[in-house]
Amino acid sequence: MNLKPIKTEADYRQALAEVERLFDAPVNTTDGDRLEVLTTLIEVYEEQHHPIELPSPYEAILYHLESRQPSVLSFIDGLKRRGVSEQVIQEALNELVIENEELII
């Protein structure tokens, strides 16, 4: 199998390219096993070198509002019950274009 730890960005890019090549490999085959090991190595490297930060409350609100528009008002009520400030909610709402509807907080 000849795999090694991912230590550099060059190793990381090479591993990503190999995963792309092996992406459709059947499970329980040599290529499938290689794909499984490579994805594990990539996950470890990404956790250490490219961590994903949690979104700010503002970013989280924008995401939910954009993805769940039919239930915006119930979502806002839920935020208030969870203690999110009206200022943060209002800032998020100001980023959205809401047509034919007026939201009063």
DSSP file (Angstrom, degrees, kcal/mol; ACC not computed):
  #  RESIDUE AA STRUCTURE BP1 BP2  ACC     N-H-->O    O-->H-N    N-H-->O    O-->H-N    TCO  KAPPA ALPHA  PHI   PSI    X-CA   Y-CA   Z-CA
    1    1 A M              0   0    0      0, 0.0     0, 0.0     0, 0.0     0, 0.0   0.000 360.0 360.0 360.0 -38.4    0.0    0.0    0.0
    2    2 A N        +     0   0    0      1,-0.2     2,-0.3     0, 0.0     0, 0.0   0.900 360.0 160.0  55.3  53.7    3.0    2.3    0.7
    3    3 A L        -     0   0    0      0, 0.0    -1,-0.2     0, 0.0    31,-0.0  -0.723  17.0-170.6-102.2 156.8    1.2    5.2    2.5
    4    4 A K        -     0   0    0     -2,-0.3    37,-0.0     1,-0.0     3,-0.0  -0.942  33.7 -81.4-141.3 161.7    2.9    7.7    4.8
    5    5 A P        -     0   0    0      0, 0.0     2,-0.7     0, 0.0    36,-0.0  -0.270  44.0-115.8 -61.1 151.3    1.8   10.4    7.2
    6    6 A I        +     0   0    0     35,-0.2     3,-0.1     1,-0.2     4,-0.0  -0.827  48.4 156.6 -90.4 115.1    0.8   13.8    5.6
    7    7 A K        +     0   0    0     -2,-0.7     2,-0.3     1,-0.1    -1,-0.2   0.647  54.4  36.5-114.4 -22.8    3.4   16.3    6.9
    8    8 A T  S  > S-     0   0    0      1,-0.1     4,-2.3     0, 0.0     5,-0.1  -0.809  81.3-107.9-130.0 168.0    3.4   19.1    4.4
    9    9 A E  H  > S+     0   0    0     -2,-0.3     4,-2.8     2,-0.2     5,-0.2   0.857 121.1  55.3 -62.9 -34.6    1.0   21.0    2.2
   10   10 A A  H  > S+     0   0    0      2,-0.2     4,-2.2     1,-0.2    -1,-0.2   0.922 108.2  47.4 -64.1 -43.4    2.6   19.3   -0.8
   11   11 A D  H  > S+     0   0    0      2,-0.2     4,-2.5     1,-0.2    -2,-0.2   0.912 112.1  51.8 -60.3 -41.8    1.8   15.9    0.8
   12   12 A Y  H  X S+     0   0    0     -4,-2.3     4,-2.5     2,-0.2    -2,-0.2   0.930 110.1  46.5 -61.8 -48.7   -1.7   17.1    1.5
   13   13 A R  H  X S+     0   0    0     -4,-2.8     4,-2.2     1,-0.2    -1,-0.2   0.886 112.6  51.1 -62.4 -38.6   -2.3   18.2   -2.1
   14   14 A Q  H  X S+     0   0    0     -4,-2.2     4,-2.1    -5,-0.2    -1,-0.2   0.909 110.0  49.3 -65.0 -42.0   -0.9   14.9   -3.3
   15   15 A A  H  X S+     0   0    0     -4,-2.5     4,-2.5     2,-0.2    -2,-0.2   0.903 109.8  51.6 -64.5 -41.1   -3.2   13.0   -1.0
   16   16 A L  H  X S+     0   0    0     -4,-2.5     4,-2.3     1,-0.2    -1,-0.2   0.907 109.4  50.0 -61.9 -41.6   -6.2   15.0   -2.2
   17   17 A A  H  X S+     0   0    0     -4,-2.2     4,-1.9     1,-0.2    -1,-0.2   0.897 110.9  49.5 -63.4 -40.0   -5.4   14.2   -5.8
   18   18 A E  H  X S+     0   0    0     -4,-2.1     4,-2.1     2,-0.2    -2,-0.2   0.897 109.3  51.6 -66.8 -40.1   -5.1   10.5   -5.0
   19   19 A V  H  X S+     0   0    0     -4,-2.5     4,-0.9     1,-0.2    -2,-0.2   0.911 108.2  52.3 -62.3 -41.6   -8.4   10.5   -3.2
   20   20 A E  H >< S+     0   0    0     -4,-2.3     3,-0.6     1,-0.2     4,-0.2   0.912 110.4  48.2 -60.3 -41.6  -10.0   12.2   -6.2
   21   21 A R  H 3< S+     0   0    0     -4,-1.9     3,-0.3     1,-0.2    -1,-0.2   0.874 119.3  38.5 -65.4 -37.2   -8.6    9.5   -8.4
   22   22 A L  H >< S+     0   0    0     -4,-2.1     3,-2.8     1,-0.2    -1,-0.2   0.404  81.6 115.1 -93.3   1.9   -9.8    6.7   -6.1
   23   23 A F  T << S+     0   0    0     -4,-0.9    -1,-0.2    -3,-0.6    -2,-0.1   0.769  80.5  39.9 -49.8 -38.8  -13.1    8.3   -5.2
   24   24 A D  T 3  S+     0   0    0     -3,-0.3    -1,-0.3    -4,-0.2    -2,-0.1   0.161  82.8 138.3 -98.5  18.7  -15.3    5.6   -6.8
   25   25 A A    <   -     0   0    0     -3,-2.8    -3,-0.1     6,-0.2     4,-0.0  -0.416  59.3-109.7 -66.1 135.9  -13.2    2.6   -5.8
   26   26 A P    >   -     0   0    0      0, 0.0     3,-0.7     0, 0.0     6,-0.4  -0.330  36.6-101.7 -64.6 147.2  -15.3   -0.3   -4.6
   27   27 A V  T 3  S+     0   0    0      1,-0.2     3,-0.1     5,-0.1     4,-0.1  -0.324 103.1  26.2 -65.5 150.8  -15.2   -1.1   -0.8
   28   28 A N  T 3  S+     0   0    0      1,-0.3     2,-0.3     2,-0.1    -1,-0.2   0.805  97.7 110.3  62.6  33.0  -13.0   -4.1    0.3
   29   29 A T  S <> S-     0   0    0     -3,-0.7     4,-2.8     1,-0.1    -1,-0.3  -0.807  85.3-102.7-122.3 170.2  -10.6   -3.7   -2.7
   30   30 A T  H  > S+     0   0    0     -2,-0.3     4,-2.3     1,-0.2     5,-0.1   0.938 125.4  43.6 -58.3 -46.9   -7.0   -2.6   -2.7
   31   31 A D  H  > S+     0   0    0      2,-0.2     4,-2.5     1,-0.2    -1,-0.2   0.889 113.0  52.4 -66.7 -38.3   -8.0    0.8   -4.0
   32   32 A G  H  > S+     0   0    0     -6,-0.4     4,-2.1     2,-0.2    -2,-0.2   0.901 110.6  47.1 -63.7 -41.0  -11.0    1.0   -1.7
   33   33 A D  H  X S+     0   0    0     -4,-2.8     4,-2.4     2,-0.2     5,-0.2   0.904 111.5  51.4 -65.9 -41.8   -8.7    0.3    1.3
   34   34 A R  H  X S+     0   0    0     -4,-2.3     4,-2.7    -5,-0.3    -2,-0.2   0.918 109.3  50.9 -60.8 -43.5   -6.2    2.9    0.1
   35   35 A L  H  X S+     0   0    0     -4,-2.5     4,-2.5     1,-0.2    -1,-0.2   0.915 109.6  50.5 -59.4 -44.9   -9.0    5.4   -0.2
   36   36 A E  H  X S+     0   0    0     -4,-2.1     4,-1.6     2,-0.2    -2,-0.2   0.917 113.0  44.8 -61.5 -45.3  -10.2    4.7    3.3
   37   37 A V  H  X S+     0   0    0     -4,-2.4     4,-2.4     2,-0.2    -2,-0.2   0.915 113.1  51.0 -66.7 -43.5   -6.7    5.1    4.8
   38   38 A L  H  X S+     0   0    0     -4,-2.7     4,-2.7     1,-0.2    -2,-0.2   0.910 108.2  51.5 -61.7 -42.6   -6.0    8.3    2.8
   39   39 A T  H  X S+     0   0    0     -4,-2.5     4,-2.4     1,-0.2    -1,-0.2   0.875 110.0  50.2 -64.4 -35.3   -9.2    9.9    3.9
   40   40 A T  H  X S+     0   0    0     -4,-1.6     4,-2.1    -5,-0.2    -1,-0.2   0.930 111.4  47.7 -65.6 -45.2   -8.4    9.2    7.5
   41   41 A L  H  X S+     0   0    0     -4,-2.4     4,-2.3     1,-0.2    -2,-0.2   0.897 112.2  50.2 -62.2 -40.2   -4.9   10.7    7.1
   42   42 A I  H  X S+     0   0    0     -4,-2.7     4,-2.9     2,-0.2     5,-0.2   0.914 108.1  52.7 -64.8 -43.6   -6.4   13.8    5.4
   43   43 A E  H  X S+     0   0    0     -4,-2.4     4,-2.4     1,-0.2    -2,-0.2   0.923 110.3  47.7 -57.8 -45.6   -8.9   14.2    8.2
   44   44 A V  H  X S+     0   0    0     -4,-2.1     4,-1.6     2,-0.2    -1,-0.2   0.931 113.3  47.7 -62.4 -46.1   -6.2   14.2   10.8
   45   45 A Y  H  X S+     0   0    0     -4,-2.3     4,-2.9     1,-0.2     5,-0.4   0.922 112.4  49.2 -61.7 -44.6   -4.0   16.7    8.8
   46   46 A E  H  X S+     0   0    0     -4,-2.9     4,-2.3     1,-0.2    -1,-0.2   0.888 107.9  53.8 -64.1 -39.4   -7.0   19.0    8.2
   47   47 A E  H  < S+     0   0    0     -4,-2.4    -1,-0.2    -5,-0.2    -2,-0.2   0.872 117.6  37.7 -61.4 -35.7   -7.9   19.0   11.9
   48   48 A Q  H  < S+     0   0    0     -4,-1.6    -2,-0.2    -5,-0.2    -1,-0.2   0.845 133.1  21.1 -84.4 -36.0   -4.4   20.0   12.8
   49   49 A H  H  < S+     0   0    0     -4,-2.9    -3,-0.2    -5,-0.2    -2,-0.2   0.642 132.3  30.8-112.5 -19.0   -3.6   22.4   10.0
   50   50 A H  S  < S+     0   0    0     -4,-2.3    -1,-0.1    -5,-0.4    -2,-0.1  -0.390  75.6 178.8-137.4  57.4   -7.0   23.6    8.6
   51   51 A P        -     0   0    0      0, 0.0     2,-0.7     0, 0.0    -4,-0.1  -0.303  28.1-126.9 -65.9 146.0   -9.4   23.6   11.5
   52   52 A I        -     0   0    0      3,-0.0     2,-0.2    -5,-0.0    -2,-0.0  -0.837  25.1-142.4 -93.6 119.4  -12.9   24.7   10.8
   53   53 A E        -     0   0    0     -2,-0.7     3,-0.1     1,-0.1     0, 0.0  -0.495  21.8-103.8 -80.8 149.9  -13.9   27.4   13.3
   54   54 A L        -     0   0    0     -2,-0.2    -1,-0.1     1,-0.1     6,-0.0  -0.452  44.4-106.2 -66.9 144.5  -17.4   27.6   14.7
   55   55 A P        -     0   0    0      0, 0.0    -1,-0.1     0, 0.0    -3,-0.0  -0.334  32.7-107.6 -70.0 155.7  -19.5   30.3   13.1
   56   56 A S     >  -     0   0    0      1,-0.1     4,-2.6    -3,-0.1     5,-0.2  -0.357  35.5-103.9 -70.6 162.7  -20.3   33.5   15.0
   57   57 A P  H  > S+     0   0    0      0, 0.0     4,-2.3     0, 0.0     5,-0.2   0.900 125.0  53.9 -54.3 -39.2  -23.8   33.9   16.2
   58   58 A Y  H  > S+     0   0    0      2,-0.2     4,-2.4     1,-0.2     5,-0.2   0.938 109.9  45.0 -60.4 -49.6  -24.3   36.4   13.4
   59   59 A E  H  > S+     0   0    0      1,-0.2     4,-2.3     2,-0.2    -1,-0.2   0.880 112.5  52.2 -64.2 -38.7  -23.1   33.9   10.7
   60   60 A A  H  X S+     0   0    0     -4,-2.6     4,-2.3     2,-0.2    -1,-0.2   0.904 109.6  49.0 -64.5 -41.2  -25.2   31.1   12.2
   61   61 A I  H  X S+     0   0    0     -4,-2.3     4,-2.8    -5,-0.2     5,-0.2   0.939 110.6  50.3 -64.2 -46.8  -28.3   33.2   12.1
   62   62 A L  H  X S+     0   0    0     -4,-2.4     4,-2.5     1,-0.2     5,-0.2   0.922 110.2  50.9 -57.7 -44.0  -27.7   34.2    8.5
   63   63 A Y  H  X S+     0   0    0     -4,-2.3     4,-2.0     1,-0.2    -1,-0.2   0.949 113.3  44.1 -59.0 -50.0  -27.2   30.6    7.5
   64   64 A H  H  X S+     0   0    0     -4,-2.3     4,-1.5     1,-0.2    -1,-0.2   0.883 113.4  50.5 -66.0 -38.6  -30.4   29.5    9.1
   65   65 A L  H  < S+     0   0    0     -4,-2.8    -1,-0.2     1,-0.2    -2,-0.2   0.911 113.1  46.0 -65.8 -40.7  -32.4   32.4    7.8
   66   66 A E  H  < S+     0   0    0     -4,-2.5     3,-0.4    -5,-0.2    -2,-0.2   0.831 117.8  42.6 -71.0 -31.3  -31.2   31.8    4.3
   67   67 A S  H  < S+     0   0    0     -4,-2.0    -1,-0.2    -5,-0.2    -2,-0.2   0.637 122.7  35.3 -91.3 -13.9  -31.8   28.1    4.4
   68   68 A R    ><  +     0   0    0     -4,-1.5     3,-1.5    -5,-0.2    -1,-0.2  -0.288  64.9 152.1-135.0  50.6  -35.2   28.1    6.1
   69   69 A Q  G >   +     0   0    0     -3,-0.4     3,-1.6     1,-0.3     4,-0.2   0.815  66.8  64.2 -56.7 -36.1  -37.0   31.1    4.9
   70   70 A P  G 3  S+     0   0    0      0, 0.0    -1,-0.3     0, 0.0     3,-0.2   0.804 110.2  39.4 -60.8 -25.2  -40.6   29.7    5.4
   71   71 A S  G <> S+     0   0    0     -3,-1.5     4,-2.2     1,-0.2     5,-0.2  -0.038  76.1 125.1-114.5  33.5  -40.0   29.5    9.1
   72   72 A V  H <> S+     0   0    0     -3,-1.6     4,-2.7     1,-0.2     5,-0.2   0.921  74.5  48.5 -59.0 -47.4  -38.1   32.8    9.6
   73   73 A L  H  > S+     0   0    0     -4,-0.2     4,-2.3     1,-0.2    -1,-0.2   0.909 112.8  46.5 -64.6 -41.8  -40.5   34.2   12.3
   74   74 A S  H  > S+     0   0    0      2,-0.2     4,-2.0     1,-0.2    -1,-0.2   0.860 111.9  53.2 -68.1 -32.2  -40.6   31.0   14.3
   75   75 A F  H  X S+     0   0    0     -4,-2.2     4,-2.2     2,-0.2    -2,-0.2   0.928 108.4  49.1 -65.1 -44.8  -36.8   30.8   14.0
   76   76 A I  H  X S+     0   0    0     -4,-2.7     4,-2.3     1,-0.2    -2,-0.2   0.914 109.6  51.9 -61.4 -43.4  -36.5   34.4   15.4
   77   77 A D  H  X S+     0   0    0     -4,-2.3     4,-2.1     1,-0.2    -1,-0.2   0.908 109.1  50.9 -59.1 -41.4  -38.8   33.5   18.3
   78   78 A G  H  X S+     0   0    0     -4,-2.0     4,-1.4     1,-0.2    -1,-0.2   0.881 107.8  52.8 -63.9 -38.5  -36.6   30.5   19.1
   79   79 A L  H  <>S+     0   0    0     -4,-2.2     5,-2.3     1,-0.2     4,-0.3   0.924 108.5  50.1 -62.0 -43.6  -33.5   32.7   19.0
   80   80 A K  H ><5S+     0   0    0     -4,-2.3     3,-1.5     1,-0.2    -2,-0.2   0.912 108.1  52.5 -62.2 -41.8  -35.1   35.1   21.5
   81   81 A R  H 3<5S+     0   0    0     -4,-2.1    -1,-0.2     1,-0.3    -2,-0.2   0.801 107.4  53.6 -64.0 -27.4  -36.0   32.2   23.8
   82   82 A R  T 3<5S-     0   0    0     -4,-1.4    -1,-0.3    -3,-0.3    -2,-0.2   0.413 123.2-105.0 -88.9   2.6  -32.4   31.1   23.7
   83   83 A G  T < 5 +     0   0    0     -3,-1.5     2,-0.3    -4,-0.3    -3,-0.2   0.612  64.0 154.6  89.9  12.4  -31.1   34.5   24.7
   84   84 A V      < -     0   0    0     -5,-2.3    -1,-0.3    -6,-0.1    -2,-0.1  -0.599  48.6-112.1 -73.7 133.1  -29.8   35.8   21.4
   85   85 A S     >  -     0   0    0     -2,-0.3     4,-2.0     1,-0.1     5,-0.2  -0.258  10.7-125.9 -68.5 151.5  -29.9   39.6   21.6
   86   86 A E  H  > S+     0   0    0      1,-0.2     4,-3.0     2,-0.2     5,-0.2   0.820 110.6  60.9 -65.0 -29.8  -32.2   41.6   19.3
   87   87 A Q  H  > S+     0   0    0      2,-0.2     4,-2.4     1,-0.2    -1,-0.2   0.929 105.6  45.4 -63.2 -44.9  -29.3   43.6   18.1
   88   88 A V  H  > S+     0   0    0      2,-0.2     4,-2.0     1,-0.2    -2,-0.2   0.914 114.9  48.8 -64.6 -42.1  -27.6   40.4   16.7
   89   89 A I  H  X S+     0   0    0     -4,-2.0     4,-2.5     1,-0.2    -2,-0.2   0.933 111.7  48.9 -62.2 -45.8  -30.9   39.3   15.2
   90   90 A Q  H  X S+     0   0    0     -4,-3.0     4,-2.3     1,-0.2    -2,-0.2   0.898 108.9  52.6 -63.4 -41.1  -31.4   42.7   13.6
   91   91 A E  H  X S+     0   0    0     -4,-2.4     4,-0.6     1,-0.2    -1,-0.2   0.902 111.2  47.6 -60.7 -40.4  -27.9   42.8   12.2
   92   92 A A  H >< S+     0   0    0     -4,-2.0     3,-1.1     1,-0.2     4,-0.4   0.921 111.4  50.0 -66.4 -43.1  -28.5   39.4   10.6
   93   93 A L  H >< S+     0   0    0     -4,-2.5     3,-1.5     1,-0.3    -2,-0.2   0.859 101.8  62.3 -64.8 -34.3  -31.9   40.4    9.2
   94   94 A N  H 3< S+     0   0    0     -4,-2.3    -1,-0.3     1,-0.3    -2,-0.2   0.735  98.1  58.5 -63.1 -21.5  -30.3   43.6    7.7
   95   95 A E  T << S+     0   0    0     -3,-1.1     2,-0.3    -4,-0.6    -1,-0.3   0.618  96.9  78.8 -81.0 -13.4  -28.1   41.3    5.5
   96   96 A L  S <  S-     0   0    0     -3,-1.5     2,-0.7    -4,-0.4   -34,-0.0  -0.658  72.7-138.3 -99.4 151.6  -31.1   39.7    3.9
   97   97 A V        -     0   0    0     -2,-0.3     2,-0.6     2,-0.0    -3,-0.1  -0.934  24.9-177.3-104.3 111.1  -33.4   40.9    1.2
   98   98 A I    >   -     0   0    0     -2,-0.7     3,-0.6     3,-0.1     2,-0.3  -0.929  11.8-154.1-114.3 110.6  -36.9   39.9    2.2
   99   99 A E  T 3   -     0   0    0     -2,-0.6     3,-0.1     1,-0.2    -2,-0.0  -0.597  67.4  -1.1 -88.6 143.0  -39.5   40.9   -0.4
  100  100 A N  T 3  S+     0   0    0     -2,-0.3     2,-0.3     1,-0.1    -1,-0.2   0.727 110.8  93.9  58.1  26.9  -43.2   41.6    0.3
  101  101 A E    <   -     0   0    0     -3,-0.6     2,-0.5     2,-0.0    -3,-0.1  -0.980  57.9-154.7-150.2 135.4  -42.8   41.0    4.0
  102  102 A E        -     0   0    0     -2,-0.3     2,-0.6    -3,-0.1    -3,-0.0  -0.945  12.0-156.3-111.4 127.5  -42.1   43.2    7.0
  103  103 A L        -     0   0    0     -2,-0.5     2,-0.5    -5,-0.1    -2,-0.0  -0.896   6.4-168.6-105.6 126.3  -40.6   41.7   10.0
  104  104 A I              0   0    0     -2,-0.6    -2,-0.0     1,-0.1     0, 0.0  -0.960 360.0 360.0-114.2 125.9  -41.1   43.4   13.3
  105  105 A I              0   0    0     -2,-0.5    -1,-0.1   -19,-0.0   -15,-0.0   0.397 360.0 360.0-101.1 360.0  -39.0   42.2   16.2
